[in-house]
Amino acid sequence: MLRRRFTSIRNYTTPHVNGRLAQIPKAYNPLDFESNVTKKWAGRKRLTLSNLTSKDGDTFRMVFPPPNVTGKLHLGHALTVAIQDTIVRLKLMRGHHVEWLAGFDHAGIATHSVVTNKLKSTQKGNIDPSILLKELENHALRNREKMKYQLEALGALLDWNREYYTLDENHSYVVKEAFMHLFHTGIIRRGDGLVNWCFALKSSIADIEVNEVDFKGRTSFPVPGYDNLIDFGLLYHCAYRLQNSDAKLIVATSRPETMFGDVAIAVNPTNEKYQEFIGKSVLNPVNMKIIPVIADARVKNNFGTGIVKISPAHDKLDFAIGVDHKLPAIKVFESDGKLNVNCGELQGMPRYFARDRVIKLLKDSGTLVDITEYTGSLGVCSRTQDMIEPMILQHWFFQTKEFSNKIVSCIKSGEFIVRPDNMQDVFLHQMSS
């Protein structure tokens, strides 16, 4: 009996040559064993989760975090699987009814980016939407099958009978239903706000998808869509002439192409040097529009000249100042990074070509008085390496305060437990900030 079992295990794991035991290799190669092991387990239907789990015990339900269908699983996924699989097997041994649900995430923006780049390498001109949609579906299906094989090779005791995909019809319906409920109850609302816009994707991205790249002085970076490197780290000192006067206020900007969106210039009310100009008006040197000089405590006296231009549609601080001072927001870019109708003869010009053109116009008019270097950082899209542009768009806002207050209350009352214990204060701080 013992010999039969040993022989079974040996056949199960060890390569053979001509019916004889092969020499054990010096290095372990998983590929020599995984496929045979996976087939063995797949053939033992009684060892699936649905057959192993108790029908009467308390239910323990867990969702496997659905991986993106952009590629293969990596070591991080393997770690998560190992931890969850251990928990599942422990719960089974304790008599629970266990449901460990397997699924995959469509990863909209990421998948779209991967597939679009692939099609661009084989097709010229604009991509046919029907071809793009078909390739998106095929790409997702191929990667789902690859990842499923990887999970099976890991021996994960997932319930494949209830496998889901985030674009399945039933899941899409639930998402839409939940969204409409949150909207009608006022938890989600729509309004204008600044987003991180990626021109390469023609989409907004989350803060977590923006990488901050530091620079010190004049630094050149590659930008998608431009053959030559683009210079950053420069401040352009421009003269805004006071209305009905020859006096000028010098404003430093790192993005002269956004001057078409200027609706004011601002100084700090504590800066005595500019006190007398507050409430007066100046002429925007790129379009000669009259804009006011305002006072705001958020202006830094020690940056540039101590005067900043306010372009609410293309800067987070400017947007906040614009809201408080009831200033209009003038967009200067289209979704593809070209200047729009508000930019006169530069309409249709890509933003960094337009920057060079604006600099030339300022030089020719005598309103560019200096160029200096500075130290700062740039927001870069983690997917495309494009320079992020703050853009004012209508988008959705989720009212989180009520929910965070409830979570904080539940933690303090002991209803929710944070593990490890030393992370509770950190979590409470995040929920309260």
WOKA-V575104 format. One record per residue. PHI is phi in radians with two decimals (999 if undefined). BURIAL is I if it has 9 or more other C-alpha atoms within 8 Angstrom, else O. Layout:
{{PHI BURIAL} {PHI BURIAL}}
This chain:
{{999 O} {-1.09 O} {-1.15 O} {-1.08 O} {-1.13 O} {-1.10 O} {-1.07 O} {-1.10 O} {-1.17 O} {-1.08 O} {-1.13 O} {-1.30 O} {-2.16 I} {-1.97 I} {-1.13 O} {-2.17 O} {-2.25 O} {0.92 O} {1.36 O} {-1.94 O} {-1.09 O} {-1.30 O} {-1.14 O} {-1.19 O} {-1.18 O} {-1.18 O} {-1.98 O} {-1.37 O} {-2.01 O} {-0.97 O} {-1.10 O} {-1.29 O} {-2.18 I} {-1.04 I} {-1.10 I} {-1.17 I} {-1.11 I} {-1.08 I} {-1.09 O} {-1.03 O} {-1.16 I} {-1.09 O} {-1.37 O} {-1.73 O} {-1.01 O} {-1.22 O} {-1.71 O} {-1.40 I} {-1.05 I} {-1.12 O} {-1.56 O} {-1.40 I} {-1.28 I} {-1.25 I} {-1.55 O} {-1.92 O} {-1.27 O} {-1.07 O} {-1.35 O} {-2.08 I} {-2.03 O} {-2.53 O} {-1.76 O} {-1.28 I} {-0.91 O} {-1.13 O} {-1.26 I} {-1.19 I} {-1.50 I} {-1.46 I} {-2.97 O} {-1.63 O} {-1.28 I} {-2.13 O} {-1.08 O} {-1.09 O} {-1.13 I} {-1.05 I} {-1.11 O} {-1.06 O} {-1.05 I} {-1.08 I} {-1.16 O} {-1.16 I} {-1.11 I} {-1.10 O} {-1.10 O} {-1.04 I} {-1.19 O} {-1.12 O} {-1.14 I} {-1.09 I} {-1.13 O} {-1.60 O} {1.54 I} {-1.36 I} {-1.51 I} {-1.85 I} {-2.25 I} {-1.97 I} {-1.57 I} {-1.70 I} {-2.79 I} {-2.42 I} {-1.80 I} {-1.19 I} {0.87 I} {-0.74 O} {-1.17 O} {-1.10 I} {-1.13 I} {-1.03 I} {-1.12 I} {-1.10 I} {-1.21 I} {-1.07 I} {-1.09 O} {-1.14 O} {-1.20 I} {-1.11 I} {-1.30 O} {-2.06 O} {-2.19 O} {-1.83 O} {1.36 O} {-1.24 O} {-1.48 I} {-1.10 O} {-0.98 O} {-1.17 O} {-1.19 O} {-1.08 I} {-1.09 O} {-1.12 O} {-1.20 I} {-1.07 I} {-1.12 O} {-1.16 O} {-1.07 I} {-1.11 I} {-1.13 O} {-1.05 O} {-1.26 I} {-1.10 I} {-1.15 O} {-1.10 I} {-1.21 I} {-1.10 O} {-1.08 O} {-1.07 I} {-1.16 I} {-1.18 I} {-1.15 I} {-1.31 O} {1.41 O} {-1.12 I} {-1.52 I} {-1.43 I} {-1.56 I} {-1.27 O} {-1.19 O} {-2.09 O} {-1.03 I} {-2.32 O} {-2.31 I} {-1.17 I} {-1.83 O} {-1.03 O} {-1.04 O} {-1.19 O} {-1.22 I} {-1.08 I} {-1.12 O} {-1.11 O} {-1.07 O} {-1.12 O} {-1.10 O} {-1.13 O} {-1.11 I} {-1.12 O} {-1.10 O} {-1.13 I} {-1.20 I} {-1.22 O} {-1.59 O} {1.46 O} {-1.28 I} {-1.95 I} {-2.37 I} {-2.00 O} {-2.99 I} {-1.32 O} {-2.97 O} {-1.47 I} {-2.16 I} {-1.47 I} {-1.71 I} {-1.85 I} {-1.18 I} {-1.14 I} {-1.51 I} {0.97 I} {-2.70 O} {-1.47 I} {-2.30 I} {-1.29 O} {-0.97 O} {-1.18 O} {-1.64 I} {-1.83 I} {-1.67 I} {-1.57 O} {-1.93 O} {-1.41 O} {-2.48 I} {-2.29 I} {1.31 I} {-1.07 I} {-2.43 I} {-1.82 O} {-2.28 O} {-1.32 O} {-2.29 I} {-0.93 O} {1.66 O} {-2.14 O} {-1.27 O} {-1.75 O} {-1.15 I} {-1.89 I} {-1.43 I} {-2.27 I} {1.47 I} {-2.07 I} {-1.90 I} {-1.79 I} {-1.60 I} {-2.00 I} {-1.64 I} {-1.82 I} {-1.39 I} {-1.17 I} {-1.11 I} {1.04 O} {-2.76 O} {-1.60 O} {-1.19 O} {-2.30 O} {-1.92 I} {-1.65 I} {-2.01 I} {-1.75 I} {-2.42 I} {-1.63 I} {-2.31 O} {-1.08 I} {-1.16 I} {-1.58 I} {-1.10 I} {-1.15 I} {-1.73 I} {-1.18 I} {-2.14 I} {-3.00 I} {-2.13 I} {-2.26 I} {-2.27 I} {-1.36 I} {-1.09 I} {-1.53 O} {-1.45 I} {-1.11 O} {-1.04 O} {-2.01 O} {-0.95 I} {-1.21 O} {-1.63 O} {-1.09 I} {1.64 O} {-1.57 I} {-2.24 I} {-2.28 I} {-1.81 I} {-1.20 I} {-1.16 I} {-1.57 I} {-2.44 O} {1.08 O} {-1.34 O} {-1.50 I} {-2.29 I} {-1.43 I} {-1.76 I} {-2.05 I} {-1.95 I} {-2.63 I} {-1.19 I} {-1.42 O} {-1.29 I} {-1.51 O} {-1.17 I} {-1.70 O} {-1.91 O} {1.08 I} {-1.74 I} {1.54 I} {-2.13 I} {-2.16 I} {-1.49 I} {-1.94 I} {-2.13 I} {-0.99 I} {-1.40 I} {-2.47 I} {-2.80 I} {-1.13 I} {-1.15 O} {-1.06 I} {-1.09 I} {-1.11 I} {-1.13 I} {-1.06 I} {-1.12 O} {-1.17 O} {-1.73 O} {0.96 O} {-1.68 I} {-1.25 O} {-2.05 I} {-1.93 I} {-1.35 I} {-2.08 I} {-2.04 I} {-1.47 O} {-1.17 O} {-1.71 O} {1.63 I} {-1.62 I} {-1.22 I} {-1.77 I} {-1.13 O} {-1.34 I} {-1.91 I} {1.03 O} {-1.22 O} {-1.58 I} {-0.97 I} {1.57 O} {-1.58 I} {-0.98 I} {-1.00 I} {-1.43 O} {-1.17 O} {-1.14 I} {-1.03 I} {-1.07 O} {-1.20 O} {-1.14 I} {-1.04 I} {-1.14 O} {-1.08 I} {-1.16 I} {-1.11 I} {-1.11 O} {-1.55 O} {1.33 O} {-1.75 I} {-1.66 I} {-1.72 I} {-2.93 O} {-2.30 I} {-2.21 O} {-1.73 I} {-2.60 I} {-1.87 I} {-2.95 O} {-2.57 O} {-2.13 I} {-1.49 I} {-2.14 I} {-1.15 I} {-1.19 O} {-1.60 O} {-2.01 O} {1.16 I} {-1.39 I} {-1.32 I} {-1.26 I} {-2.03 I} {-1.11 I} {-2.30 I} {-1.52 I} {-2.49 I} {-1.34 O} {-2.61 O} {-1.71 O} {-2.06 O} {-1.81 O} {-1.39 O} {-1.60 O} {-1.04 O} {-1.06 O} {-1.24 O} {-1.14 I} {-1.11 I} {-1.15 O} {-1.11 I} {-1.05 I} {-1.10 O} {-1.16 I} {-1.22 I} {-1.16 O} {-1.47 O} {1.59 O} {-1.19 O} {-1.86 I} {-2.07 O} {-1.78 O} {-2.13 O} {-1.26 O} {-1.00 O} {-1.24 O} {-1.66 I} {-1.10 I} {-1.12 O} {-1.11 O} {-1.14 O} {-1.09 I} {-1.12 O} {-1.13 O} {-1.23 I} {-1.65 O} {-1.65 O}}
